[in-house]
Amino acid sequence: MALSATALAGGCTPLLGRAAKRPVHSLPVSRLGFIKLGGAPCSPLTLLPPLCVSSLPSPPSEELSRAREQSTTMTANAQQPQQQQQQADAPQQPSAAVIERRQRRQREQQYYKLAAVAASLMVSGLAILATYLRFYWHLRDAGEMPWGELTATIALVAGGVFGMEMWARYAHKSLWHDLPSGWALHKSHHEPRTGPFEANDIFAIINGVPAMALCAYGFLTPNMTGGLCFGAGLGITLFGIMYMFVHDGLVHRRFPVGPIAELPALKRIAVAHQIHHGGKFDGAPWGLFLAVQELDAIPGARAELERLVQQSEQAKAATERQQ
């Protein structure tokens, strides 16, 4: 069988060699549809015109451009979350200003910690030495231990701590917040600190003056009155040391305080003092070590305290998981 040049060129009616002169409908075909050039006549073969590629409709160029843009947009949107996740997982390098601020903060903490530890050791050492010498001289001169005076001294140590808590509650509100001259110094405690110390620290020195005076008088006075004054002075001194570590160290993190930060009771004290700085209950609580009990007398304050404590624990747990 030979195809003509017209059929190869894409014409619509191919010629089939010698059979081209015969009618198309009378050409014999086999069962498979091939044309038989000889033999008995078969079923007529119907020829369809060939399909020309050039006759297919082409999509408009605008639709192709729109499809390409949509494909590009979908690809970019699919890659964007992955890129964001990679950026989030990548370690963020702090800026030079942040590094300098952190270093300055660490230096300030070290300075204050050194001052706090040195003052605590010096005052505690002097108190222990003074207590030993006072009762040693009594024992040497009188020949027996003054147990009544010793009991009164120990009782006034506890009384001095409790009395200072009550005094701090009163002075904090009436003298440091409500009194303009007191607020002029105390407001530095409610503002961002620019160094290791603040103007509010002057109150620690003011409270230290009566403590030293009572200890000195009691040390030099060998009787019951001297024992009571000596105990009161020791109580004020002990309160000052406790206040410095809990208030300045634990609450305001002016220096690290170590394992005492994990004690549940001290955590509630710290959160209660943060409520004071928040000002939600008109500045209460004004005290420190009995701040939780002070909040119990205010409707809704204890619930707020427990909520903040739980929130602090959850934030700490989340930080530990990230580390």
C-alpha positions as CSV (number, residue, x, y, z in Angstrom):
1,M,0.0,0.0,0.0
2,A,1.4,3.4,-0.9
3,L,0.2,6.8,0.5
4,S,0.3,9.7,-1.8
5,A,2.1,12.9,-1.1
6,T,-1.2,14.7,-0.5
7,A,-1.9,12.4,2.5
8,L,1.5,12.9,4.0
9,A,1.2,16.6,3.7
10,G,-1.9,16.6,6.0
11,G,-4.7,16.5,3.4
12,C,-8.1,15.3,4.4
13,T,-8.5,12.5,1.8
14,P,-5.6,10.1,1.5
15,L,-5.1,8.1,-1.8
16,L,-4.6,4.4,-1.6
17,G,-2.5,3.4,-4.7
18,R,-4.4,1.6,-7.4
19,A,-7.6,1.6,-5.3
20,A,-7.8,5.3,-5.4
21,K,-10.0,5.2,-8.4
22,R,-12.5,2.9,-6.8
23,P,-15.3,4.3,-4.5
24,V,-14.2,4.4,-0.9
25,H,-17.3,2.8,0.4
26,S,-16.7,-0.3,-1.8
27,L,-13.1,-1.0,-0.7
28,P,-12.9,-4.3,1.1
29,V,-11.7,-4.3,4.7
30,S,-10.6,-7.0,7.1
31,R,-12.1,-7.5,10.5
32,L,-9.4,-5.4,11.9
33,G,-10.3,-2.5,9.7
34,F,-7.4,-2.9,7.1
35,I,-8.4,-2.4,3.5
36,K,-8.1,-5.5,1.3
37,L,-6.9,-5.0,-2.2
38,G,-8.3,-8.3,-3.4
39,G,-10.9,-11.0,-2.3
40,A,-14.5,-10.9,-1.4
41,P,-16.1,-7.6,-0.7
42,C,-16.4,-6.7,3.1
43,S,-18.2,-4.1,5.1
44,P,-17.7,-0.6,3.9
45,L,-14.9,1.4,5.6
46,T,-15.7,4.9,6.7
47,L,-12.7,7.2,6.7
48,L,-12.5,10.2,9.1
49,P,-10.6,13.2,8.1
50,P,-7.2,13.4,9.9
51,L,-6.9,15.5,13.0
52,C,-4.6,18.5,12.3
53,V,-2.8,19.9,15.4
54,S,-2.9,23.3,14.0
55,S,-6.7,23.2,14.1
56,L,-6.8,22.8,17.9
57,P,-7.9,26.0,19.8
58,S,-5.1,27.5,21.9
59,P,-5.9,29.0,25.3
60,P,-5.7,32.8,25.4
61,S,-2.3,34.2,26.6
62,E,-4.0,36.1,29.5
63,E,-5.4,32.9,31.0
64,L,-1.9,31.3,30.8
65,S,-0.4,34.3,32.5
66,R,-3.1,34.2,35.2
67,A,-2.5,30.5,35.8
68,R,1.2,31.0,36.1
69,E,0.7,33.9,38.6
70,Q,-1.7,31.7,40.7
71,S,0.8,28.8,40.7
72,T,3.6,31.1,41.7
73,T,1.5,32.7,44.5
74,M,0.4,29.2,45.8
75,T,4.0,28.1,45.8
76,A,5.2,31.2,47.7
77,N,2.4,30.8,50.3
78,A,3.2,27.2,50.8
79,Q,6.9,28.0,51.4
80,Q,6.2,31.0,53.7
81,P,5.2,29.1,56.8
82,Q,8.2,26.8,56.4
83,Q,10.5,29.9,56.1
84,Q,8.9,31.5,59.1
85,Q,9.4,28.3,61.1
86,Q,13.1,28.1,60.1
87,Q,13.5,31.8,61.1
88,A,11.9,31.1,64.5
89,D,14.0,28.0,65.1
90,A,17.2,29.9,64.2
91,P,18.9,31.4,67.2
92,Q,18.4,35.2,67.5
93,Q,21.6,37.2,67.9
94,P,21.0,40.0,70.4
95,S,22.0,43.5,69.4
96,A,25.0,45.3,70.9
97,A,22.7,47.5,73.0
98,V,21.0,44.4,74.5
99,I,24.3,42.8,75.3
100,E,25.6,46.0,76.9
101,R,22.4,46.3,79.0
102,R,22.7,42.7,80.2
103,Q,26.3,43.2,81.1
104,R,25.5,46.4,83.0
105,R,22.7,44.6,84.8
106,Q,25.1,41.8,85.8
107,R,27.7,44.3,87.1
108,E,25.0,46.0,89.2
109,Q,23.8,42.7,90.7
110,Q,27.4,41.8,91.6
111,Y,28.0,45.2,93.3
112,Y,24.8,45.0,95.3
113,K,25.4,41.4,96.2
114,L,28.8,42.2,97.4
115,A,27.5,45.0,99.5
116,A,24.6,43.0,100.9
117,V,26.8,40.0,101.8
118,A,29.5,42.1,103.4
119,A,27.0,44.1,105.4
120,S,25.2,41.0,106.6
121,L,28.4,39.2,107.6
122,M,29.7,42.3,109.4
123,V,26.5,43.0,111.3
124,S,25.8,39.4,112.1
125,G,29.4,38.9,113.4
126,L,29.1,42.0,115.5
127,A,25.8,40.9,116.9
128,I,27.0,37.4,117.8
129,L,30.2,38.8,119.4
130,A,28.3,41.5,121.3
131,T,25.8,38.9,122.6
132,Y,28.6,36.5,123.8
133,L,30.6,39.3,125.5
134,R,27.6,40.8,127.2
135,F,26.5,37.5,128.9
136,Y,30.1,36.4,129.5
137,W,30.8,39.5,131.5
138,H,27.5,39.0,133.5
139,L,28.5,35.5,134.2
140,R,32.0,36.5,135.2
141,D,30.9,39.3,137.5
142,A,27.8,37.8,139.0
143,G,29.0,34.2,139.0
144,E,25.8,32.9,137.5
145,M,23.9,33.1,134.2
146,P,21.1,35.7,134.3
147,W,18.4,33.4,132.7
148,G,15.6,35.9,133.1
149,E,17.5,38.6,131.3
150,L,18.5,36.1,128.6
151,T,14.9,35.1,128.1
152,A,13.8,38.7,127.9
153,T,16.5,39.4,125.3
154,I,15.5,36.5,123.1
155,A,11.8,37.5,123.4
156,L,12.6,41.0,122.3
157,V,14.5,39.7,119.3
158,A,11.3,38.1,118.1
159,G,9.3,41.2,119.2
160,G,11.7,43.5,117.3
161,V,11.1,41.5,114.1
162,F,7.3,41.6,114.5
163,G,7.4,45.3,115.6
164,M,9.4,46.3,112.5
165,E,6.9,44.5,110.2
166,M,4.1,46.6,111.8
167,W,6.2,49.7,111.6
168,A,7.1,49.1,108.0
169,R,3.5,48.7,107.1
170,Y,2.6,52.0,108.7
171,A,5.6,53.9,107.5
172,H,5.3,52.5,103.9
173,K,1.9,54.0,103.5
174,S,1.7,57.0,105.7
175,L,5.3,58.3,105.5
176,W,6.7,57.0,102.2
177,H,3.7,57.2,99.9
178,D,1.3,59.8,101.5
179,L,3.9,62.2,102.8
180,P,5.4,64.3,100.0
181,S,8.9,64.4,101.6
182,G,8.9,60.6,102.0
183,W,7.6,60.0,98.5
184,A,10.4,62.2,97.1
185,L,12.8,59.5,98.2
186,H,10.6,56.4,97.9
187,K,9.5,57.1,94.3
188,S,12.9,55.9,93.1
189,H,11.8,52.5,94.2
190,H,8.8,52.6,91.8
191,E,10.8,53.8,88.9
192,P,13.4,52.0,86.6
193,R,16.7,51.9,88.4
194,T,19.8,53.3,86.6
195,G,22.5,51.9,88.9
196,P,23.1,49.4,91.7
197,F,21.6,51.8,94.3
198,E,18.5,54.1,94.6
199,A,17.5,57.0,96.8
200,N,15.0,54.7,98.6
201,D,18.0,52.9,100.1
202,I,18.4,55.8,102.6
203,F,15.5,54.3,104.6
204,A,17.7,51.3,105.4
205,I,20.3,53.6,107.0
206,I,17.6,55.5,108.9
207,N,16.2,52.3,110.4
208,G,19.7,51.2,111.3
209,V,20.3,54.1,113.5
210,P,17.9,53.1,116.3
211,A,19.0,49.5,116.0
212,M,22.6,50.4,116.7
213,A,21.6,52.8,119.5
214,L,19.5,50.1,121.3
215,C,22.3,47.5,120.9
216,A,24.9,49.8,122.2
217,Y,22.8,50.9,125.3
218,G,21.9,47.3,126.0
219,F,25.4,46.1,125.7
220,L,26.7,48.6,128.2
221,T,23.8,48.3,130.7
222,P,24.0,45.0,132.7
223,N,20.4,44.7,133.9
224,M,16.9,43.8,132.7
225,T,16.4,47.1,130.9
226,G,19.6,46.7,129.1
227,G,18.7,43.2,128.1
228,L,15.4,44.3,126.7
229,C,17.0,47.1,124.7
230,F,19.7,44.8,123.5
231,G,17.1,42.3,122.3
232,A,15.1,45.0,120.5
233,G,18.2,46.2,118.7
234,L,19.0,42.7,117.6
235,G,15.5,42.2,116.4
236,I,15.6,45.3,114.2
237,T,18.9,44.2,112.8
238,L,17.6,40.8,112.0
239,F,14.6,42.2,110.3
240,G,16.8,44.5,108.2
241,I,18.9,41.5,107.0
242,M,15.8,39.5,106.2
243,Y,14.2,42.4,104.4
244,M,17.3,43.0,102.3
245,F,17.4,39.4,101.0
246,V,13.7,38.9,100.5
247,H,12.7,42.3,99.3
248,D,15.7,43.5,97.4
249,G,17.1,40.1,96.4
250,L,14.1,37.8,95.9
251,V,11.3,40.3,94.9
252,H,13.2,42.9,92.9
253,R,16.2,40.7,91.9
254,R,18.8,43.2,92.7
255,F,21.1,40.2,93.4
256,P,20.6,36.4,93.2
257,V,19.4,34.8,96.5
258,G,19.9,31.1,95.7
259,P,17.6,28.3,97.0
260,I,15.4,30.6,99.1
261,A,13.7,31.6,95.9
262,E,12.1,28.1,95.6
263,L,10.4,28.3,99.0
264,P,6.6,28.4,98.5
265,A,6.0,30.9,101.3
266,L,8.6,33.3,100.0
267,K,7.2,33.0,96.5
268,R,3.8,34.2,97.8
269,I,5.4,37.0,99.7
270,A,7.2,38.1,96.5
271,V,4.0,38.0,94.4
272,A,2.1,39.9,97.1
273,H,4.7,42.7,97.0
274,Q,4.4,42.8,93.2
275,I,0.7,43.4,93.7
276,H,1.6,46.4,95.8
277,H,3.7,47.7,92.9
278,G,0.8,47.0,90.5
279,G,-1.5,49.2,92.6
280,K,-4.6,47.1,92.0
281,F,-5.9,47.3,95.6
282,D,-5.0,50.9,96.4
283,G,-1.4,50.1,97.0
284,A,-2.0,47.2,99.4
285,P,-0.3,45.2,100.8
286,W,1.9,47.7,102.6
287,G,3.9,45.2,104.7
288,L,6.2,42.5,103.5
289,F,6.4,39.3,105.5
290,L,2.7,39.5,106.5
291,A,1.6,40.8,103.2
292,V,-0.4,37.6,102.4
293,Q,-2.4,38.0,105.6
294,E,-3.0,41.6,104.8
295,L,-4.4,40.6,101.4
296,D,-6.8,38.1,103.1
297,A,-8.7,41.1,104.6
298,I,-9.3,42.6,101.1
299,P,-12.2,41.0,99.0
300,G,-10.8,39.3,95.9
301,A,-7.2,40.0,96.8
302,R,-6.3,36.4,97.8
303,A,-7.8,35.0,94.6
304,E,-5.7,37.5,92.6
305,L,-2.6,36.4,94.6
306,E,-3.2,32.7,93.9
307,R,-3.9,33.5,90.2
308,L,-0.6,35.3,89.9
309,V,1.3,32.6,91.7
310,Q,-0.1,30.0,89.3
311,Q,0.7,32.2,86.3
312,S,4.3,32.6,87.6
313,E,4.7,28.8,88.0
314,Q,3.4,28.2,84.5
315,A,5.8,30.8,83.0
316,K,8.7,29.2,84.8
317,A,7.8,25.7,83.6
318,A,7.5,27.0,80.0
319,T,10.9,28.6,80.2
320,E,12.4,25.4,81.6
321,R,10.9,23.3,78.7
322,Q,12.3,25.7,76.2
323,Q,15.8,25.3,77.7
